[in-house]
Amino acid sequence: QLNRAFKTSDRSVLDGLSTSGCKTCIALSNGVSDVAKAGHHYGGDLTRINYASATEFSSTARRVLVDLSQMKVPVLDKAGRTVDETRSAKLAFVATLEFKKRWVITRLQKATP
């Protein structure tokens, strides 16, 4: 959904996927808003998940290690012209999820090596 949000500059795509206490989730949503306010959108998928592995789980909570690649993609204006591009990077996060009628992210933090 993060890729879709940045490609459409629509942060509402992320609504309901996390709790209001997830600071990283809020920062990502705000990033989508910043792109939209500038009149831009991404010209491709920003992230690709390489693998995800549950490290802890119960009937109501999960902790998942997510290894992903951030892709170098063009940032486009409304006319489709490239105005910038993102940096590529290799990232790892630990996502903590809770079941609240459905699974939602309660915390997203960078994994330490």
N, CA, C and O atoms as a MOPAC input file, in Angstrom:
PM7 MOZYME 1SCF
protein

 N      0.81800 1    -1.19000 1     0.00000 1
 C      0.00000 1     0.00000 1     0.00000 1
 C      0.86600 1     1.26000 1     0.00000 1
 O      0.46200 1     2.29300 1    -0.53300 1
 N      2.05100 1     1.17400 1     0.59500 1
 C      2.93600 1     2.33800 1     0.61400 1
 C      3.31500 1     2.73800 1    -0.81000 1
 O      3.34100 1     3.92600 1    -1.13400 1
 N      3.60900 1     1.75600 1    -1.65900 1
 C      3.92200 1     2.06600 1    -3.05400 1
 C      2.74900 1     2.77500 1    -3.73200 1
 O      2.93500 1     3.77300 1    -4.42800 1
 N      1.56600 1     2.25900 1    -3.52500 1
 C      0.36700 1     2.86100 1    -4.13100 1
 C      0.15700 1     4.29000 1    -3.62200 1
 O     -0.18900 1     5.18400 1    -4.39400 1
 N      0.36600 1     4.49600 1    -2.32700 1
 C      0.18000 1     5.82600 1    -1.74000 1
 C      1.11800 1     6.84500 1    -2.38900 1
 O      0.68800 1     7.94100 1    -2.74900 1
 N      2.39500 1     6.49000 1    -2.54000 1
 C      3.34900 1     7.43000 1    -3.13900 1
 C      3.12900 1     7.60300 1    -4.64000 1
 O      3.36100 1     8.69000 1    -5.17100 1
 N      2.68900 1     6.55900 1    -5.33100 1
 C      2.45800 1     6.68900 1    -6.77800 1
 C      1.21800 1     7.51700 1    -7.08800 1
 O      1.12100 1     8.11900 1    -8.15700 1
 N      0.26900 1     7.54900 1    -6.15300 1
 C     -0.96100 1     8.31900 1    -6.37300 1
 C     -1.00300 1     9.59600 1    -5.53800 1
 O     -1.92500 1    10.40000 1    -5.67800 1
 N     -0.01000 1     9.78500 1    -4.67400 1
 C      0.02100 1    10.91500 1    -3.72600 1
 C     -1.24800 1    10.95300 1    -2.87600 1
 O     -1.79700 1    12.02100 1    -2.60600 1
 N     -1.69700 1     9.78400 1    -2.46300 1
 C     -2.93700 1     9.67600 1    -1.70300 1
 C     -2.67700 1     8.96400 1    -0.38600 1
 O     -2.61400 1     7.73500 1    -0.33800 1
 N     -2.52700 1     9.73600 1     0.68100 1
 C     -2.22900 1     9.14200 1     1.98600 1
 C     -3.38900 1     8.32500 1     2.54200 1
 O     -3.18100 1     7.48900 1     3.42200 1
 N     -4.60400 1     8.54700 1     2.04900 1
 C     -5.75600 1     7.80100 1     2.56400 1
 C     -5.63200 1     6.30000 1     2.28600 1
 O     -6.30000 1     5.49200 1     2.93100 1
 N     -4.79100 1     5.93300 1     1.34000 1
 C     -4.53700 1     4.52100 1     1.04600 1
 C     -3.97800 1     3.82100 1     2.29100 1
 O     -4.15800 1     2.61600 1     2.46600 1
 N     -3.30100 1     4.58400 1     3.14800 1
 C     -2.67300 1     4.01600 1     4.34000 1
 C     -3.58900 1     4.01500 1     5.56500 1
 O     -3.26500 1     3.41100 1     6.58700 1
 N     -4.73000 1     4.69200 1     5.45900 1
 C     -5.65500 1     4.78800 1     6.59300 1
 C     -6.07800 1     3.40600 1     7.08200 1
 O     -6.42700 1     2.52500 1     6.29600 1
 N     -6.03600 1     3.24500 1     8.38500 1
 C     -6.50900 1     2.00600 1     8.98800 1
 C     -5.49900 1     0.88100 1     9.01100 1
 O     -5.78600 1    -0.19000 1     9.54600 1
 N     -4.30800 1     1.09500 1     8.43600 1
 C     -3.30800 1     0.02900 1     8.42900 1
 C     -2.44200 1     0.03900 1     9.67700 1
 O     -1.75500 1    -0.93800 1     9.97500 1
 N     -2.47800 1     1.15200 1    10.40800 1
 C     -1.66600 1     1.27800 1    11.61700 1
 C     -2.44400 1     2.06100 1    12.67100 1
 O     -3.46800 1     2.68400 1    12.39100 1
 N     -1.92400 1     2.00400 1    13.87800 1
 C     -2.53700 1     2.77100 1    14.96600 1
 C     -1.93900 1     4.17000 1    15.00300 1
 O     -0.89500 1     4.42100 1    14.40100 1
 N     -2.59200 1     5.06700 1    15.70200 1
 C     -2.10100 1     6.44400 1    15.81500 1
 C     -0.81600 1     6.53200 1    16.63100 1
 O     -0.15000 1     7.56700 1    16.62000 1
 N     -0.46000 1     5.46800 1    17.33500 1
 C      0.76300 1     5.45200 1    18.13000 1
 C      2.00800 1     5.03400 1    17.35700 1
 O      3.11200 1     5.07600 1    17.90100 1
 N      1.85200 1     4.63400 1    16.10400 1
 C      2.99800 1     4.20100 1    15.30100 1
 C      3.66200 1     5.42700 1    14.67300 1
 O      3.20900 1     5.92500 1    13.64300 1
 N      4.73600 1     5.90800 1    15.29700 1
 C      5.38600 1     7.14100 1    14.85500 1
 C      5.97300 1     7.02400 1    13.45500 1
 O      5.86900 1     7.96000 1    12.66300 1
 N      6.58600 1     5.89300 1    13.14100 1
 C      7.15600 1     5.70800 1    11.80600 1
 C      6.05100 1     5.67100 1    10.75900 1
 O      6.21900 1     6.20200 1     9.66200 1
 N      4.93700 1     5.05400 1    11.08600 1
 C      3.79900 1     4.99200 1    10.16300 1
 C      3.26400 1     6.39600 1     9.88100 1
 O      2.93600 1     6.72900 1     8.74200 1
 N      3.18000 1     7.20500 1    10.92100 1
 C      2.72000 1     8.58700 1    10.76800 1
 C      3.69600 1     9.36500 1     9.89700 1
 O      3.28100 1    10.14500 1     9.03900 1
 N      4.99200 1     9.15600 1    10.11600 1
 C      6.00500 1     9.85100 1     9.31800 1
 C      5.90500 1     9.46100 1     7.83700 1
 O      6.05900 1    10.30900 1     6.95800 1
 N      5.64900 1     8.19500 1     7.56900 1
 C      5.48700 1     7.76100 1     6.17500 1
 C      4.24800 1     8.39100 1     5.54900 1
 O      4.28600 1     8.84000 1     4.40300 1
 N      3.15700 1     8.42200 1     6.29800 1
 C      1.92500 1     9.04700 1     5.81500 1
 C      2.14100 1    10.53800 1     5.55900 1
 O      1.66100 1    11.07900 1     4.56300 1
 N      2.86600 1    11.19400 1     6.46300 1
 C      3.17800 1    12.61500 1     6.27000 1
 C      4.06400 1    12.83000 1     5.05400 1
 O      3.94800 1    13.84800 1     4.37300 1
 N      4.94800 1    11.87900 1     4.77800 1
 C      5.78500 1    11.95300 1     3.58200 1
 C      4.94800 1    11.93600 1     2.31200 1
 O      5.23900 1    12.66100 1     1.36100 1
 N      3.91200 1    11.11200 1     2.29700 1
 C      2.99700 1    11.07300 1     1.15700 1
 C      2.30000 1    12.42400 1     1.01600 1
 O      2.15100 1    12.93600 1    -0.09400 1
 N      1.87400 1    13.00100 1     2.13800 1
 C      1.22700 1    14.31500 1     2.11600 1
 C      2.16500 1    15.39000 1     1.57700 1
 O      1.74600 1    16.25200 1     0.80400 1
 N      3.42600 1    15.34000 1     1.98100 1
 C      4.40100 1    16.32400 1     1.49900 1
 C      4.57200 1    16.23300 1    -0.01400 1
 O      4.65600 1    17.25600 1    -0.69400 1
 N      4.62300 1    15.02000 1    -0.53600 1
 C      4.73900 1    14.81900 1    -1.98100 1
 C      3.49900 1    15.38900 1    -2.67700 1
 O      3.60600 1    16.05200 1    -3.70900 1
 N      2.33200 1    15.12500 1    -2.10400 1
 C      1.07600 1    15.62200 1    -2.69200 1
 C      1.01800 1    17.14500 1    -2.66300 1
 O      0.61500 1    17.76900 1    -3.64400 1
 N      1.41600 1    17.74700 1    -1.54200 1
 C      1.38500 1    19.21000 1    -1.42200 1
 C      2.28000 1    19.87900 1    -2.46000 1
 O      1.99800 1    20.98800 1    -2.91400 1
 N      3.35500 1    19.19800 1    -2.82900 1
 C      4.26600 1    19.73600 1    -3.84400 1
 C      3.72800 1    19.51100 1    -5.25600 1
 O      4.31500 1    19.98200 1    -6.23000 1
 N      2.61100 1    18.79000 1    -5.36400 1
 C      2.03600 1    18.50300 1    -6.68200 1
 C      2.77200 1    17.39200 1    -7.41000 1
 O      2.77300 1    17.33600 1    -8.64000 1
 N      3.39900 1    16.50500 1    -6.64200 1
 C      4.20900 1    15.44700 1    -7.23100 1
 C      3.65300 1    14.07100 1    -6.90700 1
 O      2.74500 1    13.92600 1    -6.08800 1
 N      4.20400 1    13.07800 1    -7.55400 1
 C      3.93800 1    11.67200 1    -7.25400 1
 C      5.14300 1    10.86500 1    -7.72000 1
 O      5.95600 1    11.34600 1    -8.50900 1
 N      5.25100 1     9.64800 1    -7.23200 1
 C      6.37400 1     8.80000 1    -7.60700 1
 C      6.03900 1     8.05600 1    -8.89600 1
 O      4.90100 1     7.64600 1    -9.12200 1
 N      7.05800 1     7.89500 1    -9.72900 1
 C      6.86100 1     7.25500 1   -11.02200 1
 C      7.09400 1     5.76200 1   -11.01900 1
 O      7.22100 1     5.15900 1   -12.08500 1
 N      7.15400 1     5.15300 1    -9.85400 1
 C      7.34800 1     3.70800 1    -9.75400 1
 C      7.23600 1     3.27200 1    -8.31100 1
 O      7.03000 1     4.08700 1    -7.41200 1
 N      7.37500 1     1.98100 1    -8.10300 1
 C      7.30400 1     1.43600 1    -6.74900 1
 C      8.54600 1     1.83200 1    -5.95900 1
 O      9.67200 1     1.61800 1    -6.41000 1
 N      8.33900 1     2.40300 1    -4.79600 1
 C      9.43100 1     2.84300 1    -3.93000 1
 C     10.08200 1     1.66900 1    -3.20700 1
 O     11.30000 1     1.65500 1    -3.03000 1
 N      9.29700 1     0.69200 1    -2.79000 1
 C      9.83200 1    -0.40600 1    -1.99400 1
 C      9.52200 1    -1.76400 1    -2.60900 1
 O      8.53000 1    -1.95300 1    -3.31300 1
 N     10.42000 1    -2.69800 1    -2.31000 1
 C     10.20600 1    -4.10300 1    -2.68300 1
 C     10.59600 1    -4.93600 1    -1.46700 1
 O     11.71500 1    -4.82700 1    -0.96600 1
 N      9.68800 1    -5.75200 1    -1.00400 1
 C      9.97300 1    -6.61900 1     0.14000 1
 C     10.77700 1    -7.81600 1    -0.35500 1
 O     10.35000 1    -8.54700 1    -1.24900 1
 N     11.94700 1    -7.99600 1     0.24400 1
 C     12.79200 1    -9.12900 1    -0.10100 1
 C     12.36200 1   -10.37400 1     0.66700 1
 O     12.30100 1   -11.47000 1     0.11000 1
 N     12.06600 1   -10.19300 1     1.94200 1
 C     11.50000 1   -11.28200 1     2.73400 1
 C     10.91100 1   -10.72200 1     4.02400 1
 O     11.26100 1    -9.62800 1     4.46500 1
 N     10.02400 1   -11.48700 1     4.60600 1
 C      9.43700 1   -11.15300 1     5.90500 1
 C      9.34800 1   -12.44200 1     6.70100 1
 O      8.97400 1   -13.48900 1     6.17200 1
 N      9.69500 1   -12.35700 1     7.97300 1
 C      9.69800 1   -13.54200 1     8.81900 1
 C      9.15800 1   -13.19000 1    10.20000 1
 O      9.63700 1   -12.25800 1    10.84600 1
 N      8.16500 1   -13.93700 1    10.64100 1
 C      7.60900 1   -13.71900 1    11.97900 1
 C      8.61800 1   -14.19600 1    13.01100 1
 O      9.06700 1   -15.34200 1    12.97400 1
 N      8.97000 1   -13.30600 1    13.93200 1
 C      9.92400 1   -13.67100 1    14.98100 1
 C      9.22300 1   -13.99400 1    16.29400 1
 O      9.75200 1   -14.73500 1    17.12300 1
 N      8.04300 1   -13.44100 1    16.47500 1
 C      7.21500 1   -13.72900 1    17.65000 1
 C      5.76200 1   -13.68100 1    17.21100 1
 O      5.37400 1   -12.84500 1    16.39500 1
 N      4.96700 1   -14.58000 1    17.75800 1
 C      3.54400 1   -14.46000 1    17.47700 1
 C      2.71000 1   -15.15100 1    18.53600 1
 O      3.09500 1   -16.14800 1    19.14600 1
 N      1.53100 1   -14.54700 1    18.71700 1
 C      0.50500 1   -15.11600 1    19.58500 1
 C     -0.80800 1   -14.93100 1    18.85200 1
 O     -0.82600 1   -14.48100 1    17.70600 1
 N     -1.88400 1   -15.26900 1    19.49300 1
 C     -3.18600 1   -15.12900 1    18.82300 1
 C     -3.58700 1   -13.67000 1    18.62800 1
 O     -4.44600 1   -13.37100 1    17.79900 1
 N     -2.96900 1   -12.75300 1    19.39200 1
 C     -3.35600 1   -11.34100 1    19.28600 1
 C     -2.22300 1   -10.40700 1    18.87600 1
 O     -2.45700 1    -9.21700 1    18.66700 1
 N     -0.99600 1   -10.92300 1    18.75800 1
 C      0.13200 1   -10.04500 1    18.41600 1
 C      1.16200 1   -10.78800 1    17.57600 1
 O      1.32000 1   -12.00400 1    17.68700 1
 N      1.85000 1   -10.04100 1    16.74400 1
 C      2.92300 1   -10.56700 1    15.90900 1
 C      4.05800 1    -9.56300 1    15.87600 1
 O      3.83800 1    -8.35500 1    15.96300 1
 N      5.26100 1   -10.06900 1    15.74900 1
 C      6.42200 1    -9.23300 1    15.47700 1
 C      7.07600 1    -9.84300 1    14.23600 1
 O      7.39700 1   -11.03100 1    14.20600 1
 N      7.26500 1    -9.00700 1    13.21600 1
 C      7.73800 1    -9.50100 1    11.92600 1
 C      8.97200 1    -8.71500 1    11.49600 1
 O      8.96300 1    -7.48400 1    11.48700 1
 N     10.03200 1    -9.43600 1    11.13900 1
 C     11.21700 1    -8.82400 1    10.56900 1
 C     10.98600 1    -8.69400 1     9.07100 1
 O     10.69400 1    -9.67700 1     8.39000 1
 N     11.11900 1    -7.46800 1     8.56200 1
 C     10.88100 1    -7.20000 1     7.14000 1
 C     12.16200 1    -6.64300 1     6.53500 1
 O     12.65100 1    -5.59200 1     6.94800 1
 N     12.70000 1    -7.36000 1     5.54900 1
 C     13.87000 1    -6.90600 1     4.81300 1
 C     13.37100 1    -6.36400 1     3.47800 1
 O     12.66900 1    -7.05400 1     2.73900 1
 N     13.74200 1    -5.11900 1     3.17700 1
 C     13.24600 1    -4.54300 1     1.92800 1
 C     14.29200 1    -3.69700 1     1.23200 1
 O     15.28100 1    -3.26700 1     1.82600 1
 N     14.04200 1    -3.47600 1    -0.03800 1
 C     14.87400 1    -2.59100 1    -0.84500 1
 C     14.07000 1    -1.34800 1    -1.16500 1
 O     12.93300 1    -1.43200 1    -1.62900 1
 N     14.67100 1    -0.18900 1    -0.91500 1
 C     14.07500 1     1.07100 1    -1.36500 1
 C     14.66400 1     1.33400 1    -2.73600 1
 O     15.88300 1     1.34300 1    -2.90900 1
 N     13.79700 1     1.54700 1    -3.70400 1
 C     14.20800 1     1.68600 1    -5.08700 1
 C     14.46700 1     3.15200 1    -5.44700 1
 O     13.89700 1     4.06500 1    -4.85000 1
 N     15.31600 1     3.34600 1    -6.41000 1
 C     15.53600 1     4.67700 1    -6.98000 1
 C     14.43500 1     4.89000 1    -8.01900 1
 O     14.41900 1     4.23400 1    -9.06000 1
 N     13.51300 1     5.81700 1    -7.72600 1
 C     12.40000 1     6.06800 1    -8.64800 1
 C     12.28500 1     7.56600 1    -8.91300 1
 O     12.65300 1     8.38000 1    -8.06600 1
 N     11.77400 1     7.92800 1   -10.08700 1
 C     11.61100 1     9.35300 1   -10.37700 1
 C     10.45000 1     9.95200 1    -9.59900 1
 O      9.42900 1     9.30200 1    -9.37500 1
 N     10.62600 1    11.20300 1    -9.19200 1
 C      9.54900 1    11.99400 1    -8.60300 1
 C      9.03800 1    12.86600 1    -9.73900 1
 O      9.79600 1    13.62800 1   -10.33800 1
 N      7.74700 1    12.75000 1   -10.02900 1
 C      7.16300 1    13.40900 1   -11.19400 1
 C      6.22600 1    14.53400 1   -10.79900 1
 O      5.57900 1    14.47900 1    -9.75300 1
 N      6.15500 1    15.57000 1   -11.65600 1
 C      5.16200 1    16.61900 1   -11.44100 1
 C      3.86700 1    16.20800 1   -12.12900 1
 O      3.77900 1    15.11800 1   -12.69500 1
 N      2.86500 1    17.07700 1   -12.08000 1
 C      1.55200 1    16.72700 1   -12.64300 1
 C      1.59500 1    16.48300 1   -14.14800 1
 O      0.75200 1    15.77100 1   -14.69400 1
 N      2.59200 1    17.08600 1   -14.81900 1
 C      2.73600 1    16.89600 1   -16.26500 1
 C      3.53900 1    15.64000 1   -16.59400 1
 O      3.71900 1    15.30300 1   -17.76400 1
 N      4.02100 1    14.94700 1   -15.55500 1
 C      4.78700 1    13.72900 1   -15.77100 1
 C      6.27700 1    13.96400 1   -15.98500 1
 O      7.00800 1    13.04800 1   -16.36200 1
 N      6.72400 1    15.19100 1   -15.74400 1
 C      8.14700 1    15.51200 1   -15.88100 1
 C      8.88400 1    15.13400 1   -14.59700 1
 O      8.36500 1    15.32000 1   -13.49600 1
 N     10.08600 1    14.60700 1   -14.74700 1
 C     10.91200 1    14.25900 1   -13.59900 1
 C     11.45400 1    15.52100 1   -12.95200 1
 O     12.09300 1    16.34200 1   -13.60900 1
 N     11.19300 1    15.67100 1   -11.64900 1
 C     11.67900 1    16.83100 1   -10.90100 1
 C     12.71300 1    16.43600 1    -9.84600 1
 O     13.40700 1    17.29000 1    -9.29400 1
 N     12.80500 1    15.14700 1    -9.57700 1
 C     13.73500 1    14.65100 1    -8.57200 1
 C     13.74000 1    13.13400 1    -8.67900 1
 O     13.04700 1    12.56500 1    -9.52300 1
 N     14.51600 1    12.48100 1    -7.83200 1
 C     14.43900 1    11.02900 1    -7.74300 1
 C     14.80100 1    10.60800 1    -6.32500 1
 O     15.53100 1    11.30000 1    -5.61600 1
 N     14.27800 1     9.47200 1    -5.93900 1
 C     14.55500 1     8.95100 1    -4.60500 1
 C     15.89500 1     8.22300 1    -4.61800 1
 O     16.42400 1     7.89100 1    -5.67900 1
 N     16.42700 1     7.98500 1    -3.44600 1
 C     17.67600 1     7.22600 1    -3.32500 1
 C     17.34900 1     5.75300 1    -3.11700 1
 O     16.33300 1     5.40400 1    -2.51600 1
 N     18.21400 1     4.91400 1    -3.61600 1
 C     18.05000 1     3.48800 1    -3.34300 1
 C     18.71700 1     3.17200 1    -2.00300 1
 O     19.67000 1     3.84000 1    -1.60000 1
 N     18.20900 1     2.15800 1    -1.33000 1
 C     18.76100 1     1.76200 1    -0.04500 1
 C     18.29000 1     0.35800 1     0.30900 1
 O     17.27200 1    -0.11600 1    -0.19500 1
 N     19.03000 1    -0.28200 1     1.16100 1
 C     18.64200 1    -1.57800 1     1.70700 1
 C     18.22700 1    -1.32500 1     3.15200 1
 O     18.99300 1    -0.74300 1     3.92000 1
 N     17.02500 1    -1.75500 1     3.53300 1
 C     16.48100 1    -1.45700 1     4.85500 1
 C     15.91500 1    -2.71100 1     5.50800 1
 O     15.53600 1    -3.66900 1     4.83500 1
 N     15.87000 1    -2.68000 1     6.81600 1
 C     15.21600 1    -3.74700 1     7.57300 1
 C     14.43200 1    -3.11400 1     8.71600 1
 O     14.91700 1    -2.21300 1     9.40100 1
 N     13.22900 1    -3.59600 1     8.90500 1
 C     12.34700 1    -3.09000 1     9.94900 1
 C     11.78400 1    -4.24500 1    10.75800 1
 O     11.68700 1    -5.37400 1    10.27700 1
 N     11.41800 1    -3.94300 1    11.98900 1
 C     10.63100 1    -4.86600 1    12.79300 1
 C      9.24900 1    -4.24000 1    12.91900 1
 O      9.09400 1    -3.13900 1    13.44700 1
 N      8.26100 1    -4.95300 1    12.43000 1
 C      6.87100 1    -4.49300 1    12.51000 1
 C      6.17200 1    -5.24300 1    13.63900 1
 O      6.17500 1    -6.47300 1    13.68100 1
 N      5.57900 1    -4.48900 1    14.54200 1
 C      4.78300 1    -5.08000 1    15.61300 1
 C      3.32200 1    -4.87600 1    15.23200 1
 O      2.88900 1    -3.75200 1    14.97600 1
 N      2.57500 1    -5.96000 1    15.19800 1
 C      1.17200 1    -5.91200 1    14.81200 1
 C      0.30500 1    -6.46000 1    15.93600 1
 O      0.71000 1    -7.35600 1    16.67700 1
 N     -0.88400 1    -5.90900 1    16.04500 1
 C     -1.87800 1    -6.41400 1    16.99300 1
 C     -3.17600 1    -6.66300 1    16.25000 1
 O     -3.49300 1    -5.99800 1    15.26400 1
 N     -3.91900 1    -7.64200 1    16.75300 1
 C     -5.20700 1    -7.94000 1    16.14600 1
 C     -6.28600 1    -7.13700 1    16.85600 1
 O     -6.59800 1    -7.37100 1    18.02300 1
 N     -6.85500 1    -6.17000 1    16.11000 1
 C     -7.93700 1    -5.32200 1    16.61800 1
 C     -9.05100 1    -5.33600 1    15.56800 1
 O     -9.22600 1    -4.38000 1    14.81300 1
 N     -9.78700 1    -6.42600 1    15.54000 1
 C    -10.78000 1    -6.73500 1    14.51500 1
 C    -10.09600 1    -7.12300 1    13.20700 1
 O    -10.69300 1    -7.81000 1    12.37900 1
 N     -8.85700 1    -6.69300 1    13.01500 1
 C     -7.98300 1    -7.08600 1    11.90500 1
 C     -6.56900 1    -6.71600 1    12.32400 1
 O     -6.38700 1    -6.01500 1    13.32000 1
 N     -5.58100 1    -7.16600 1    11.59500 1
 C     -4.19700 1    -6.88400 1    11.94300 1
 C     -3.82900 1    -5.45100 1    11.58800 1
 O     -4.06600 1    -5.00200 1    10.46700 1
 N     -3.24600 1    -4.73100 1    12.55000 1
 C     -2.77200 1    -3.35500 1    12.33000 1
 C     -1.36100 1    -3.21800 1    12.90300 1
 O     -0.99700 1    -3.89500 1    13.86500 1
 N     -0.58600 1    -2.33900 1    12.29900 1
 C      0.77400 1    -2.09300 1    12.77800 1
 C      0.70600 1    -1.12000 1    13.95400 1
 O      0.13100 1    -0.03600 1    13.84800 1
 N      1.29300 1    -1.52000 1    15.06000 1
 C      1.33200 1    -0.64900 1    16.23300 1
 C      2.69900 1     0.01200 1    16.40300 1
 O      2.82600 1     1.04300 1    17.06300 1
 N      3.71900 1    -0.59900 1    15.79800 1
 C      5.06400 1    -0.03400 1    15.88100 1
 C      5.86800 1    -0.53300 1    14.68100 1
 O      5.77600 1    -1.69700 1    14.29100 1
 N      6.65700 1     0.37500 1    14.11000 1
 C      7.53400 1     0.03300 1    12.99900 1
 C      8.86700 1     0.68100 1    13.30100 1
 O      8.97200 1     1.90600 1    13.35900 1
 N      9.88300 1    -0.14000 1    13.49400 1
 C     11.18200 1     0.40700 1    13.87000 1
 C     12.28200 1    -0.22400 1    13.02500 1
 O     12.16400 1    -1.36100 1    12.56900 1
 N     13.35900 1     0.54200 1    12.82500 1
 C     14.49200 1     0.01400 1    12.07900 1
 C     15.09500 1    -1.14200 1    12.86500 1
 O     15.26000 1    -1.07400 1    14.08300 1
 N     15.41700 1    -2.19900 1    12.14000 1
 C     16.08200 1    -3.33200 1    12.77100 1
 C     17.56500 1    -3.02100 1    12.89600 1
 O     18.16100 1    -2.42300 1    12.00000 1
 N     18.14800 1    -3.42400 1    13.99700 1
 C     19.57500 1    -3.21000 1    14.18900 1
 C     20.31200 1    -4.50400 1    13.82200 1
 O     19.83900 1    -5.60500 1    14.10300 1
 N     21.46500 1    -4.34600 1    13.19500 1
 C     22.21500 1    -5.55000 1    12.75900 1
 C     22.71200 1    -6.38000 1    13.91000 1
 O     23.35200 1    -7.41100 1    13.69700 1

